[in-house]
Amino acid sequence: MSAALRVLIDKWAVPRMNCQIILTSAMLGNVGSVGVFKKVGFKHLRDVEDAIRLPEGRGGHLRSVHVMEWTYNPNQTE
């Protein structure tokens, strides 16, 4: 999954959309998603408590999220 995200950023987001910063989130405790983002170069900014309300069909309760940021670095090599 990290390879697909890397291609999306390198081949589309940066050259076609001129992305310099990308913010994303993952549910608190979702170690797999956080790992993929970190492998691609995202940094953990903060955790936000009760940020998302799930649909009623999934319980309707509030969930906390990790907020992560990727910043364009033209010298980055991978």
BELNORHU-V638703 format. One record per run of one state. SS is the DSSP state (alpha for helix, beta for strand, coil for the rest). FROM is the first residue (numbers start at 0). TO is the last residue. If there is no record, write none. Layout:
# BELNORHU-V638703
SS/FROM/TO
SS/FROM/TO
This chain:
# BELNORHU-V638703
coil/0/0
alpha/1/16
coil/17/19
beta/20/26
coil/27/29
alpha/30/39
coil/40/41
beta/42/52
coil/53/54
alpha/55/57
coil/58/60
beta/61/70
coil/71/77
